[in-house]
């Protein structure tokens, strides 16, 4: 891969992470925090957030694996 | 990101400029999203053209919560990425030793 293509590829990767981050943020907000009315996050909300991030990233990796597998199998 | 460090300096600079632009765009988008996100649940009446005290504190709390959420998600995300990085390094060095 020449250098220009490498820069592009790195930028795409960064865009992907940025997109991942904002989707994860949105999801965890909705699932854990949205309904609250306080200024601070409660302990429960903090734990929920931590678990949400952990699960989301695990799902992200898992889907990546599935995509890789599917692309390697011959089409039927 | 190591690939970026291997690039010639002028292309590294180009990358950094693009990255900075992405980050600036992200923070602007976050700003407008945050306003939208907090306006919707907090402001429900239009008797007056200024925000009422309850609406003001609702918006303030909502924004504060969201920013704290963002910080926490960022922290956990960075930890996760670091863990993946470490795992990859360990796998690579195990591979070279085999």
Backbone of each chain as nested JSON, in Angstrom:
{
  "chains": [
    {"id": "A", "residues": [
      {"number": 1, "name": "UNK", "atoms": {"N": [0.862, -1.2, 0.0], "CA": [0.0, 0.0, 0.0], "C": [0.887, 1.234, 0.0]}},
      {"number": 2, "name": "UNK", "atoms": {"N": [0.689, 2.114, -0.965], "CA": [1.538, 3.306, -0.984], "C": [1.117, 4.263, 0.131]}},
      {"number": 3, "name": "UNK", "atoms": {"N": [1.966, 5.28, 0.352], "CA": [1.793, 6.135, 1.525], "C": [0.456, 6.876, 1.508]}},
      {"number": 4, "name": "UNK", "atoms": {"N": [0.045, 7.367, 0.354], "CA": [-1.221, 8.119, 0.279], "C": [-2.4, 7.222, 0.652]}},
      {"number": 5, "name": "UNK", "atoms": {"N": [-2.371, 6.009, 0.148], "CA": [-3.442, 5.047, 0.466], "C": [-3.427, 4.72, 1.948]}},
      {"number": 6, "name": "UNK", "atoms": {"N": [-2.215, 4.686, 2.521], "CA": [-2.093, 4.386, 3.942], "C": [-2.711, 5.482, 4.805]}},
      {"number": 7, "name": "UNK", "atoms": {"N": [-2.461, 6.739, 4.41], "CA": [-3.04, 7.877, 5.142], "C": [-4.563, 7.775, 5.094]}},
      {"number": 8, "name": "UNK", "atoms": {"N": [-5.079, 7.51, 3.865], "CA": [-6.546, 7.39, 3.698], "C": [-7.089, 6.284, 4.586]}},
      {"number": 9, "name": "UNK", "atoms": {"N": [-6.386, 5.152, 4.557], "CA": [-6.844, 3.988, 5.315], "C": [-6.853, 4.282, 6.809]}},
      {"number": 10, "name": "UNK", "atoms": {"N": [-5.824, 4.98, 7.285], "CA": [-5.773, 5.372, 8.696], "C": [-6.93, 6.296, 9.053]}},
      {"number": 11, "name": "UNK", "atoms": {"N": [-7.22, 7.24, 8.145], "CA": [-8.313, 8.177, 8.391], "C": [-9.652, 7.449, 8.418]}},
      {"number": 12, "name": "UNK", "atoms": {"N": [-9.833, 6.477, 7.522], "CA": [-11.075, 5.69, 7.533], "C": [-11.221, 4.968, 8.863]}},
      {"number": 13, "name": "UNK", "atoms": {"N": [-10.095, 4.428, 9.337], "CA": [-10.135, 3.71, 10.606], "C": [-10.523, 4.654, 11.745]}},
      {"number": 14, "name": "UNK", "atoms": {"N": [-9.955, 5.851, 11.713], "CA": [-10.285, 6.828, 12.748], "C": [-11.753, 7.22, 12.671]}},
      {"number": 15, "name": "UNK", "atoms": {"N": [-12.252, 7.35, 11.444], "CA": [-13.667, 7.672, 11.268], "C": [-14.534, 6.566, 11.829]}},
      {"number": 16, "name": "UNK", "atoms": {"N": [-14.113, 5.34, 11.591], "CA": [-14.868, 4.207, 12.121], "C": [-14.928, 4.267, 13.644]}},
      {"number": 17, "name": "UNK", "atoms": {"N": [-13.765, 4.547, 14.267], "CA": [-13.746, 4.622, 15.728], "C": [-14.583, 5.772, 16.243]}},
      {"number": 18, "name": "UNK", "atoms": {"N": [-14.556, 6.868, 15.518], "CA": [-15.358, 8.016, 15.897], "C": [-16.843, 7.667, 15.814]}},
      {"number": 19, "name": "UNK", "atoms": {"N": [-17.224, 7.002, 14.768], "CA": [-18.601, 6.572, 14.571], "C": [-19.016, 5.566, 15.646]}},
      {"number": 20, "name": "UNK", "atoms": {"N": [-18.144, 4.608, 15.894], "CA": [-18.383, 3.613, 16.943], "C": [-18.614, 4.31, 18.272]}},
      {"number": 21, "name": "UNK", "atoms": {"N": [-17.735, 5.254, 18.579], "CA": [-17.827, 5.978, 19.843], "C": [-19.17, 6.691, 19.968]}},
      {"number": 22, "name": "UNK", "atoms": {"N": [-19.571, 7.406, 18.913], "CA": [-20.807, 8.186, 19.071], "C": [-22.045, 7.286, 19.128]}},
      {"number": 23, "name": "UNK", "atoms": {"N": [-22.017, 6.158, 18.421], "CA": [-23.161, 5.233, 18.506], "C": [-23.246, 4.597, 19.888]}},
      {"number": 24, "name": "UNK", "atoms": {"N": [-22.074, 4.251, 20.411], "CA": [-22.015, 3.616, 21.725], "C": [-22.482, 4.593, 22.796]}},
      {"number": 25, "name": "UNK", "atoms": {"N": [-22.038, 5.818, 22.665], "CA": [-22.404, 6.892, 23.585], "C": [-23.926, 7.084, 23.578]}},
      {"number": 26, "name": "UNK", "atoms": {"N": [-24.514, 7.13, 22.402], "CA": [-25.941, 7.324, 22.234], "C": [-26.724, 6.181, 22.877]}},
      {"number": 27, "name": "UNK", "atoms": {"N": [-26.28, 4.975, 22.586], "CA": [-26.935, 3.773, 23.075], "C": [-26.886, 3.726, 24.596]}},
      {"number": 28, "name": "UNK", "atoms": {"N": [-25.707, 3.947, 25.151], "CA": [-25.553, 3.845, 26.607], "C": [-26.287, 4.985, 27.323]}},
      {"number": 29, "name": "UNK", "atoms": {"N": [-26.337, 6.12, 26.69], "CA": [-27.151, 7.225, 27.225], "C": [-28.601, 6.785, 27.335]}},
      {"number": 30, "name": "UNK", "atoms": {"N": [-29.107, 6.267, 26.23], "CA": [-30.506, 5.877, 26.17], "C": [-30.823, 4.764, 27.169]}},
      {"number": 31, "name": "UNK", "atoms": {"N": [-29.931, 3.792, 27.275], "CA": [-30.203, 2.623, 28.111], "C": [-29.989, 2.897, 29.601]}},
      {"number": 32, "name": "UNK", "atoms": {"N": [-29.051, 3.779, 29.906], "CA": [-28.649, 3.918, 31.312], "C": [-28.992, 5.255, 31.979]}},
      {"number": 33, "name": "UNK", "atoms": {"N": [-29.042, 6.313, 31.214], "CA": [-29.028, 7.646, 31.844], "C": [-30.207, 8.524, 31.477]}},
      {"number": 34, "name": "UNK", "atoms": {"N": [-30.75, 8.347, 30.295], "CA": [-31.639, 9.362, 29.715], "C": [-32.773, 9.791, 30.647]}},
      {"number": 35, "name": "UNK", "atoms": {"N": [-33.397, 8.825, 31.313], "CA": [-34.6, 9.098, 32.105], "C": [-34.311, 9.841, 33.408]}},
      {"number": 36, "name": "UNK", "atoms": {"N": [-33.045, 9.937, 33.781], "CA": [-32.701, 10.599, 35.042], "C": [-32.933, 12.104, 34.974]}},
      {"number": 37, "name": "UNK", "atoms": {"N": [-32.933, 12.747, 36.137], "CA": [-33.135, 14.2, 36.168], "C": [-32.052, 14.924, 36.942]}},
      {"number": 38, "name": "UNK", "atoms": {"N": [-31.096, 14.152, 37.471], "CA": [-30.074, 14.745, 38.337], "C": [-28.928, 15.336, 37.536]}},
      {"number": 39, "name": "UNK", "atoms": {"N": [-28.051, 16.03, 38.25], "CA": [-26.863, 16.615, 37.623], "C": [-25.733, 15.608, 37.568]}},
      {"number": 40, "name": "UNK", "atoms": {"N": [-25.657, 14.755, 38.625], "CA": [-24.583, 13.78, 38.724], "C": [-25.087, 12.398, 38.31]}},
      {"number": 41, "name": "UNK", "atoms": {"N": [-24.155, 11.564, 37.88], "CA": [-24.499, 10.17, 37.601], "C": [-24.511, 9.4, 38.91]}},
      {"number": 42, "name": "UNK", "atoms": {"N": [-25.563, 8.611, 39.135], "CA": [-25.614, 7.793, 40.348], "C": [-24.655, 6.611, 40.182]}},
      {"number": 43, "name": "UNK", "atoms": {"N": [-24.4, 5.91, 41.298], "CA": [-23.501, 4.749, 41.253], "C": [-24.054, 3.699, 40.292]}},
      {"number": 44, "name": "UNK", "atoms": {"N": [-25.357, 3.494, 40.355], "CA": [-26.003, 2.532, 39.455], "C": [-25.834, 2.912, 37.997]}},
      {"number": 45, "name": "UNK", "atoms": {"N": [-25.995, 4.202, 37.726], "CA": [-25.851, 4.688, 36.349], "C": [-24.412, 4.546, 35.874]}},
      {"number": 46, "name": "UNK", "atoms": {"N": [-23.467, 4.769, 36.779], "CA": [-22.053, 4.603, 36.432], "C": [-21.746, 3.148, 36.086]}},
      {"number": 47, "name": "UNK", "atoms": {"N": [-22.235, 2.22, 36.923], "CA": [-22.007, 0.792, 36.629], "C": [-22.661, 0.403, 35.319]}},
      {"number": 48, "name": "UNK", "atoms": {"N": [-23.882, 0.882, 35.132], "CA": [-24.61, 0.569, 33.901], "C": [-23.785, 1.025, 32.692]}},
      {"number": 49, "name": "UNK", "atoms": {"N": [-23.241, 2.236, 32.781], "CA": [-22.422, 2.775, 31.684], "C": [-21.215, 1.882, 31.408]}},
      {"number": 50, "name": "UNK", "atoms": {"N": [-20.503, 1.509, 32.49], "CA": [-19.313, 0.663, 32.323], "C": [-19.671, -0.643, 31.628]}},
      {"number": 51, "name": "UNK", "atoms": {"N": [-20.763, -1.248, 32.09], "CA": [-21.162, -2.537, 31.502], "C": [-21.625, -2.366, 30.068]}},
      {"number": 52, "name": "UNK", "atoms": {"N": [-22.316, -1.281, 29.838], "CA": [-22.815, -1.002, 28.485], "C": [-21.646, -0.885, 27.507]}},
      {"number": 53, "name": "UNK", "atoms": {"N": [-20.624, -0.124, 27.897], "CA": [-19.443, 0.045, 27.035], "C": [-18.78, -1.297, 26.79]}},
      {"number": 54, "name": "UNK", "atoms": {"N": [-18.615, -2.057, 27.855], "CA": [-17.957, -3.356, 27.742], "C": [-18.716, -4.274, 26.784]}},
      {"number": 55, "name": "UNK", "atoms": {"N": [-20.021, -4.343, 26.94], "CA": [-20.825, -5.215, 26.082], "C": [-20.828, -4.727, 24.644]}},
      {"number": 56, "name": "UNK", "atoms": {"N": [-20.927, -3.425, 24.482], "CA": [-20.984, -2.875, 23.132], "C": [-19.711, -3.203, 22.371]}},
      {"number": 57, "name": "UNK", "atoms": {"N": [-18.569, -3.028, 23.041], "CA": [-17.292, -3.299, 22.382], "C": [-17.12, -4.791, 22.113]}},
      {"number": 58, "name": "UNK", "atoms": {"N": [-17.616, -5.621, 23.019], "CA": [-17.563, -7.062, 22.796], "C": [-18.393, -7.422, 21.564]}},
      {"number": 59, "name": "UNK", "atoms": {"N": [-19.578, -6.846, 21.478], "CA": [-20.445, -7.093, 20.322], "C": [-19.769, -6.611, 19.036]}},
      {"number": 60, "name": "UNK", "atoms": {"N": [-19.091, -5.479, 19.121], "CA": [-18.376, -4.929, 17.975], "C": [-17.333, -5.928, 17.465]}},
      {"number": 61, "name": "UNK", "atoms": {"N": [-16.567, -6.489, 18.377], "CA": [-15.541, -7.47, 17.999], "C": [-16.175, -8.728, 17.424]}},
      {"number": 62, "name": "UNK", "atoms": {"N": [-17.249, -9.163, 18.077], "CA": [-17.922, -10.382, 17.641], "C": [-18.459, -10.241, 16.216]}},
      {"number": 63, "name": "UNK", "atoms": {"N": [-19.105, -9.117, 15.959], "CA": [-19.638, -8.878, 14.612], "C": [-18.498, -8.826, 13.605]}},
      {"number": 64, "name": "UNK", "atoms": {"N": [-17.377, -8.252, 13.999], "CA": [-16.203, -8.215, 13.13], "C": [-15.758, -9.605, 12.739]}},
      {"number": 65, "name": "UNK", "atoms": {"N": [-15.738, -10.508, 13.727], "CA": [-15.367, -11.892, 13.476], "C": [-16.331, -12.554, 12.507]}},
      {"number": 66, "name": "UNK", "atoms": {"N": [-17.617, -12.345, 12.753], "CA": [-18.64, -12.95, 11.897], "C": [-18.488, -12.469, 10.458]}},
      {"number": 67, "name": "UNK", "atoms": {"N": [-18.265, -11.175, 10.287], "CA": [-18.093, -10.611, 8.942], "C": [-16.885, -11.237, 8.254]}},
      {"number": 68, "name": "UNK", "atoms": {"N": [-15.818, -11.406, 9.016], "CA": [-14.6, -11.975, 8.455], "C": [-14.862, -13.407, 7.998]}},
      {"number": 69, "name": "UNK", "atoms": {"N": [-15.52, -14.18, 8.872], "CA": [-15.846, -15.574, 8.53], "C": [-16.684, -15.66, 7.269]}},
      {"number": 70, "name": "UNK", "atoms": {"N": [-17.729, -14.837, 7.225], "CA": [-18.651, -14.875, 6.092], "C": [-17.945, -14.535, 4.787]}},
      {"number": 71, "name": "UNK", "atoms": {"N": [-17.013, -13.574, 4.888], "CA": [-16.362, -13.152, 3.65], "C": [-15.378, -14.208, 3.163]}},
      {"number": 72, "name": "UNK", "atoms": {"N": [-14.941, -15.096, 4.08], "CA": [-13.987, -16.131, 3.678], "C": [-14.667, -17.379, 3.145]}},
      {"number": 73, "name": "UNK", "atoms": {"N": [-15.936, -17.555, 3.509], "CA": [-16.642, -18.743, 3.023], "C": [-17.064, -18.546, 1.586]}},
      {"number": 74, "name": "UNK", "atoms": {"N": [-17.035, -19.637, 0.802], "CA": [-17.501, -19.502, -0.58], "C": [-19.005, -19.245, -0.605]}},
      {"number": 75, "name": "UNK", "atoms": {"N": [-19.465, -18.456, -1.55], "CA": [-20.894, -18.162, -1.68], "C": [-21.626, -19.406, -2.124]}},
      {"number": 76, "name": "UNK", "atoms": {"N": [-22.843, -19.628, -1.56], "CA": [-23.593, -20.821, -1.974], "C": [-24.867, -20.46, -2.73]}}
    ]},
    {"id": "B", "residues": [
      {"number": 1, "name": "UNK", "atoms": {"N": [-1.953, 2.942, 14.449], "CA": [-1.399, 4.298, 14.41], "C": [0.095, 4.293, 14.129]}},
      {"number": 2, "name": "UNK", "atoms": {"N": [0.755, 3.127, 14.286], "CA": [2.202, 3.075, 14.018], "C": [2.453, 3.373, 12.552]}},
      {"number": 3, "name": "UNK", "atoms": {"N": [1.514, 2.948, 11.703], "CA": [1.675, 3.188, 10.267], "C": [1.849, 4.678, 9.996]}},
      {"number": 4, "name": "UNK", "atoms": {"N": [1.16, 5.507, 10.769], "CA": [1.265, 6.959, 10.572], "C": [2.676, 7.435, 10.885]}},
      {"number": 5, "name": "UNK", "atoms": {"N": [3.272, 6.876, 11.945], "CA": [4.62, 7.31, 12.329], "C": [5.661, 6.926, 11.288]}},
      {"number": 6, "name": "UNK", "atoms": {"N": [5.344, 5.903, 10.482], "CA": [6.297, 5.481, 9.452], "C": [6.207, 6.314, 8.187]}},
      {"number": 7, "name": "UNK", "atoms": {"N": [5.212, 7.171, 8.106], "CA": [5.054, 7.992, 6.909], "C": [6.077, 9.119, 6.886]}},
      {"number": 8, "name": "UNK", "atoms": {"N": [6.397, 9.598, 5.668], "CA": [7.263, 10.781, 5.599], "C": [6.604, 11.975, 6.273]}},
      {"number": 9, "name": "UNK", "atoms": {"N": [7.416, 12.904, 6.81], "CA": [6.897, 13.999, 7.639], "C": [5.751, 14.789, 7.004]}},
      {"number": 10, "name": "UNK", "atoms": {"N": [5.838, 15.094, 5.704], "CA": [4.787, 15.953, 5.151], "C": [3.446, 15.21, 5.107]}},
      {"number": 11, "name": "UNK", "atoms": {"N": [3.5, 13.903, 4.982], "CA": [2.243, 13.146, 4.994], "C": [1.72, 12.934, 6.403]}},
      {"number": 12, "name": "UNK", "atoms": {"N": [2.641, 12.851, 7.356], "CA": [2.217, 12.809, 8.757], "C": [1.479, 14.091, 9.087]}},
      {"number": 13, "name": "UNK", "atoms": {"N": [2.042, 15.205, 8.626], "CA": [1.432, 16.518, 8.873], "C": [0.037, 16.566, 8.255]}},
      {"number": 14, "name": "UNK", "atoms": {"N": [-0.065, 16.031, 7.033], "CA": [-1.357, 16.006, 6.348], "C": [-2.377, 15.212, 7.165]}},
      {"number": 15, "name": "UNK", "atoms": {"N": [-1.928, 14.08, 7.676], "CA": [-2.788, 13.238, 8.504], "C": [-3.254, 13.996, 9.741]}},
      {"number": 16, "name": "UNK", "atoms": {"N": [-2.307, 14.67, 10.401], "CA": [-2.646, 15.382, 11.629], "C": [-3.642, 16.498, 11.365]}},
      {"number": 17, "name": "UNK", "atoms": {"N": [-3.484, 17.178, 10.236], "CA": [-4.432, 18.245, 9.881], "C": [-5.823, 17.651, 9.698]}},
      {"number": 18, "name": "UNK", "atoms": {"N": [-5.896, 16.545, 8.937], "CA": [-7.199, 15.912, 8.699], "C": [-7.808, 15.429, 10.006]}},
      {"number": 19, "name": "UNK", "atoms": {"N": [-6.976, 14.87, 10.876], "CA": [-7.453, 14.369, 12.161], "C": [-8.028, 15.504, 12.997]}},
      {"number": 20, "name": "UNK", "atoms": {"N": [-7.297, 16.634, 13.007], "CA": [-7.753, 17.796, 13.76], "C": [-9.097, 18.297, 13.225]}},
      {"number": 21, "name": "UNK", "atoms": {"N": [-9.232, 18.294, 11.906], "CA": [-10.496, 18.726, 11.302], "C": [-11.631, 17.808, 11.712]}},
      {"number": 22, "name": "UNK", "atoms": {"N": [-11.341, 16.5, 11.718], "CA": [-12.361, 15.515, 12.134], "C": [-12.802, 15.789, 13.558]}},
      {"number": 23, "name": "UNK", "atoms": {"N": [-11.813, 16.07, 14.426], "CA": [-12.118, 16.294, 15.837], "C": [-12.927, 17.566, 16.028]}},
      {"number": 24, "name": "UNK", "atoms": {"N": [-12.591, 18.588, 15.246], "CA": [-13.334, 19.841, 15.345], "C": [-14.779, 19.62, 14.909]}},
      {"number": 25, "name": "UNK", "atoms": {"N": [-14.94, 18.911, 13.809], "CA": [-16.279, 18.615, 13.313], "C": [-17.066, 17.821, 14.351]}},
      {"number": 26, "name": "UNK", "atoms": {"N": [-16.422, 16.819, 14.944], "CA": [-17.062, 15.996, 15.969], "C": [-17.555, 16.832, 17.134]}},
      {"number": 27, "name": "UNK", "atoms": {"N": [-16.737, 17.786, 17.574], "CA": [-17.156, 18.551, 18.752], "C": [-18.291, 19.509, 18.395]}},
      {"number": 28, "name": "UNK", "atoms": {"N": [-18.322, 20.009, 17.17], "CA": [-19.441, 20.856, 16.758], "C": [-20.733, 20.044, 16.673]}},
      {"number": 29, "name": "UNK", "atoms": {"N": [-20.619, 18.85, 16.109], "CA": [-21.783, 17.971, 15.996], "C": [-22.299, 17.612, 17.39]}},
      {"number": 30, "name": "UNK", "atoms": {"N": [-21.359, 17.321, 18.293], "CA": [-21.744, 16.975, 19.657], "C": [-22.506, 18.128, 20.315]}},
      {"number": 31, "name": "UNK", "atoms": {"N": [-22.057, 19.328, 20.093], "CA": [-22.676, 20.523, 20.648], "C": [-24.138, 20.615, 20.207]}},
      {"number": 32, "name": "UNK", "atoms": {"N": [-24.376, 20.545, 18.892], "CA": [-25.751, 20.687, 18.426], "C": [-26.616, 19.494, 18.843]}},
      {"number": 33, "name": "UNK", "atoms": {"N": [-26.029, 18.297, 18.851], "CA": [-26.785, 17.128, 19.305], "C": [-27.194, 17.259, 20.755]}},
      {"number": 34, "name": "UNK", "atoms": {"N": [-26.257, 17.787, 21.564], "CA": [-26.511, 17.944, 22.992], "C": [-27.671, 18.898, 23.234]}},
      {"number": 35, "name": "UNK", "atoms": {"N": [-27.673, 19.999, 22.517], "CA": [-28.766, 20.957, 22.66], "C": [-30.088, 20.274, 22.329]}},
      {"number": 36, "name": "UNK", "atoms": {"N": [-30.106, 19.577, 21.21], "CA": [-31.325, 18.901, 20.768], "C": [-31.777, 17.864, 21.77]}},
      {"number": 37, "name": "UNK", "atoms": {"N": [-30.808, 17.08, 22.24], "CA": [-31.085, 16.009, 23.172], "C": [-31.691, 16.526, 24.47]}},
      {"number": 38, "name": "UNK", "atoms": {"N": [-31.232, 17.69, 24.937], "CA": [-31.705, 18.188, 26.219], "C": [-32.924, 19.09, 26.077]}},
      {"number": 39, "name": "UNK", "atoms": {"N": [-33.075, 19.693, 24.952], "CA": [-34.256, 20.532, 24.745], "C": [-35.517, 19.67, 24.743]}},
      {"number": 40, "name": "UNK", "atoms": {"N": [-35.493, 18.604, 23.989], "CA": [-36.688, 17.78, 23.775], "C": [-37.379, 17.362, 25.074]}},
      {"number": 41, "name": "UNK", "atoms": {"N": [-36.654, 16.727, 26.035], "CA": [-37.368, 16.323, 27.24], "C": [-37.643, 17.465, 28.221]}},
      {"number": 42, "name": "UNK", "atoms": {"N": [-36.889, 18.549, 28.136], "CA": [-36.955, 19.586, 29.173], "C": [-37.902, 20.736, 28.864]}},
      {"number": 43, "name": "UNK", "atoms": {"N": [-38.054, 21.052, 27.631], "CA": [-38.847, 22.23, 27.276], "C": [-40.115, 21.769, 26.588]}},
      {"number": 44, "name": "UNK", "atoms": {"N": [-41.224, 21.922, 27.323], "CA": [-42.472, 21.37, 26.783], "C": [-43.571, 22.406, 26.656]}},
      {"number": 45, "name": "UNK", "atoms": {"N": [-43.367, 23.615, 27.197], "CA": [-44.41, 24.628, 27.06], "C": [-43.822, 25.889, 26.44]}},
      {"number": 46, "name": "UNK", "atoms": {"N": [-44.668, 26.676, 25.861], "CA": [-44.219, 27.895, 25.182], "C": [-45.052, 29.092, 25.591]}},
      {"number": 47, "name": "UNK", "atoms": {"N": [-45.326, 29.175, 26.901], "CA": [-46.075, 30.313, 27.447], "C": [-45.256, 31.595, 27.357]}},
      {"number": 48, "name": "UNK", "atoms": {"N": [-43.936, 31.395, 27.431], "CA": [-43.051, 32.552, 27.434], "C": [-41.947, 32.317, 26.407]}},
      {"number": 49, "name": "UNK", "atoms": {"N": [-41.268, 33.403, 26.046], "CA": [-40.202, 33.213, 25.062], "C": [-38.85, 33.0, 25.719]}},
      {"number": 50, "name": "UNK", "atoms": {"N": [-38.776, 33.075, 27.073], "CA": [-37.535, 32.728, 27.763], "C": [-37.732, 31.415, 28.514]}},
      {"number": 51, "name": "UNK", "atoms": {"N": [-36.637, 30.723, 28.776], "CA": [-36.703, 29.47, 29.516], "C": [-37.121, 29.743, 30.95]}},
      {"number": 52, "name": "UNK", "atoms": {"N": [-38.052, 28.929, 31.463], "CA": [-38.435, 29.048, 32.874], "C": [-37.342, 28.417, 33.73]}},
      {"number": 53, "name": "UNK", "atoms": {"N": [-37.372, 28.742, 35.042], "CA": [-36.325, 28.243, 35.949], "C": [-36.235, 26.713, 35.919]}},
      {"number": 54, "name": "UNK", "atoms": {"N": [-37.365, 26.045, 35.944], "CA": [-37.361, 24.576, 35.931], "C": [-36.752, 24.058, 34.631]}},
      {"number": 55, "name": "UNK", "atoms": {"N": [-37.071, 24.71, 33.538], "CA": [-36.522, 24.296, 32.245], "C": [-35.017, 24.522, 32.207]}},
      {"number": 56, "name": "UNK", "atoms": {"N": [-34.587, 25.649, 32.75], "CA": [-33.154, 25.96, 32.796], "C": [-32.394, 24.894, 33.56]}},
      {"number": 57, "name": "UNK", "atoms": {"N": [-32.881, 24.536, 34.756], "CA": [-32.126, 23.562, 35.554], "C": [-32.222, 22.172, 34.933]}},
      {"number": 58, "name": "UNK", "atoms": {"N": [-33.335, 21.874, 34.273], "CA": [-33.464, 20.587, 33.581], "C": [-32.412, 20.486, 32.478]}},
      {"number": 59, "name": "UNK", "atoms": {"N": [-32.304, 21.527, 31.693], "CA": [-31.318, 21.539, 30.599], "C": [-29.9, 21.439, 31.157]}},
      {"number": 60, "name": "UNK", "atoms": {"N": [-29.655, 22.202, 32.246], "CA": [-28.327, 22.19, 32.859], "C": [-27.961, 20.798, 33.351]}},
      {"number": 61, "name": "UNK", "atoms": {"N": [-28.893, 20.172, 34.056], "CA": [-28.64, 18.822, 34.573], "C": [-28.43, 17.828, 33.446]}},
      {"number": 62, "name": "UNK", "atoms": {"N": [-29.261, 17.932, 32.442], "CA": [-29.194, 17.018, 31.298], "C": [-27.828, 17.123, 30.616]}},
      {"number": 63, "name": "UNK", "atoms": {"N": [-27.404, 18.359, 30.368], "CA": [-26.107, 18.569, 29.702], "C": [-24.976, 18.046, 30.574]}},
      {"number": 64, "name": "UNK", "atoms": {"N": [-25.057, 18.348, 31.869], "CA": [-24.031, 17.886, 32.808], "C": [-23.937, 16.357, 32.8]}},
      {"number": 65, "name": "UNK", "atoms": {"N": [-25.09, 15.691, 32.869], "CA": [-25.129, 14.228, 32.834], "C": [-24.514, 13.694, 31.546]}},
      {"number": 66, "name": "UNK", "atoms": {"N": [-24.89, 14.3, 30.457], "CA": [-24.425, 13.793, 29.17], "C": [-22.916, 13.932, 29.026]}},
      {"number": 67, "name": "UNK", "atoms": {"N": [-22.393, 15.055, 29.494], "CA": [-20.943, 15.268, 29.416], "C": [-20.223, 14.256, 30.292]}},
      {"number": 68, "name": "UNK", "atoms": {"N": [-20.777, 13.995, 31.484], "CA": [-20.17, 13.0, 32.374], "C": [-20.226, 11.61, 31.747]}},
      {"number": 69, "name": "UNK", "atoms": {"N": [-21.336, 11.316, 31.097], "CA": [-21.454, 10.033, 30.391], "C": [-20.376, 9.926, 29.32]}},
      {"number": 70, "name": "UNK", "atoms": {"N": [-20.227, 10.976, 28.546], "CA": [-19.238, 10.991, 27.469], "C": [-17.841, 10.738, 28.023]}},
      {"number": 71, "name": "UNK", "atoms": {"N": [-17.524, 11.398, 29.132], "CA": [-16.194, 11.233, 29.732], "C": [-15.989, 9.786, 30.174]}},
      {"number": 72, "name": "UNK", "atoms": {"N": [-17.013, 9.227, 30.794], "CA": [-16.888, 7.862, 31.304], "C": [-16.771, 6.858, 30.165]}},
      {"number": 73, "name": "UNK", "atoms": {"N": [-17.596, 7.019, 29.165], "CA": [-17.537, 6.129, 27.992], "C": [-16.155, 6.227, 27.348]}},
      {"number": 74, "name": "UNK", "atoms": {"N": [-15.625, 7.45, 27.245], "CA": [-14.303, 7.653, 26.664], "C": [-13.222, 6.939, 27.445]}},
      {"number": 75, "name": "UNK", "atoms": {"N": [-13.317, 7.03, 28.773], "CA": [-12.355, 6.383, 29.656], "C": [-12.372, 4.866, 29.465]}},
      {"number": 76, "name": "UNK", "atoms": {"N": [-13.548, 4.279, 29.512], "CA": [-13.684, 2.821, 29.396], "C": [-13.251, 2.372, 27.996]}},
      {"number": 77, "name": "UNK", "atoms": {"N": [-13.576, 3.159, 26.983], "CA": [-13.194, 2.852, 25.611], "C": [-11.674, 2.829, 25.478]}},
      {"number": 78, "name": "UNK", "atoms": {"N": [-11.025, 3.841, 26.041], "CA": [-9.563, 3.913, 25.975], "C": [-8.929, 2.728, 26.684]}},
      {"number": 79, "name": "UNK", "atoms": {"N": [-9.496, 2.346, 27.828], "CA": [-8.993, 1.182, 28.563], "C": [-9.107, -0.07, 27.706]}},
      {"number": 80, "name": "UNK", "atoms": {"N": [-10.244, -0.202, 27.049], "CA": [-10.488, -1.372, 26.205], "C": [-9.503, -1.422, 25.042]}},
      {"number": 81, "name": "UNK", "atoms": {"N": [-9.284, -0.285, 24.399], "CA": [-8.352, -0.21, 23.281], "C": [-6.946, -0.56, 23.742]}},
      {"number": 82, "name": "UNK", "atoms": {"N": [-6.561, -0.066, 24.915], "CA": [-5.234, -0.35, 25.461], "C": [-5.087, -1.842, 25.711]}},
      {"number": 83, "name": "UNK", "atoms": {"N": [-6.14, -2.462, 26.222], "CA": [-6.12, -3.896, 26.482], "C": [-5.962, -4.686, 25.182]}},
      {"number": 84, "name": "UNK", "atoms": {"N": [-6.686, -4.28, 24.15], "CA": [-6.581, -4.943, 22.856], "C": [-5.173, -4.793, 22.287]}},
      {"number": 85, "name": "UNK", "atoms": {"N": [-4.627, -3.607, 22.431], "CA": [-3.278, -3.313, 21.953], "C": [-2.279, -4.231, 22.628]}},
      {"number": 86, "name": "UNK", "atoms": {"N": [-2.412, -4.341, 23.969], "CA": [-1.505, -5.161, 24.76], "C": [-1.604, -6.616, 24.308]}},
      {"number": 87, "name": "UNK", "atoms": {"N": [-2.849, -7.069, 24.126], "CA": [-3.074, -8.439, 23.675], "C": [-2.413, -8.692, 22.332]}},
      {"number": 88, "name": "UNK", "atoms": {"N": [-2.552, -7.741, 21.428], "CA": [-1.966, -7.881, 20.089], "C": [-0.441, -7.952, 20.183]}},
      {"number": 89, "name": "UNK", "atoms": {"N": [0.131, -7.098, 21.058], "CA": [1.583, -7.1, 21.243], "C": [2.057, -8.427, 21.807]}},
      {"number": 90, "name": "UNK", "atoms": {"N": [1.316, -8.953, 22.781], "CA": [1.687, -10.228, 23.381], "C": [1.616, -11.351, 22.366]}},
      {"number": 91, "name": "UNK", "atoms": {"N": [0.56, -11.32, 21.566], "CA": [0.388, -12.336, 20.508], "C": [1.53, -12.245, 19.5]}},
      {"number": 92, "name": "UNK", "atoms": {"N": [1.92, -11.017, 19.161], "CA": [2.997, -10.811, 18.187], "C": [4.314, -11.328, 18.734]}},
      {"number": 93, "name": "UNK", "atoms": {"N": [4.625, -11.003, 19.999], "CA": [5.916, -11.441, 20.561], "C": [5.924, -12.945, 20.792]}},
      {"number": 94, "name": "UNK", "atoms": {"N": [4.769, -13.527, 21.139], "CA": [4.661, -14.977, 21.292], "C": [4.919, -15.634, 19.938]}},
      {"number": 95, "name": "UNK", "atoms": {"N": [4.395, -15.028, 18.9], "CA": [4.575, -15.536, 17.544], "C": [6.034, -15.551, 17.139]}},
      {"number": 96, "name": "UNK", "atoms": {"N": [6.767, -14.48, 17.471], "CA": [8.177, -14.408, 17.077], "C": [9.046, -15.348, 17.894]}},
      {"number": 97, "name": "UNK", "atoms": {"N": [8.577, -15.684, 19.106], "CA": [9.378, -16.592, 19.936], "C": [9.179, -18.054, 19.546]}},
      {"number": 98, "name": "UNK", "atoms": {"N": [8.057, -18.342, 18.963], "CA": [7.703, -19.756, 18.623], "C": [8.609, -20.336, 17.546]}}
    ]}
  ]
}
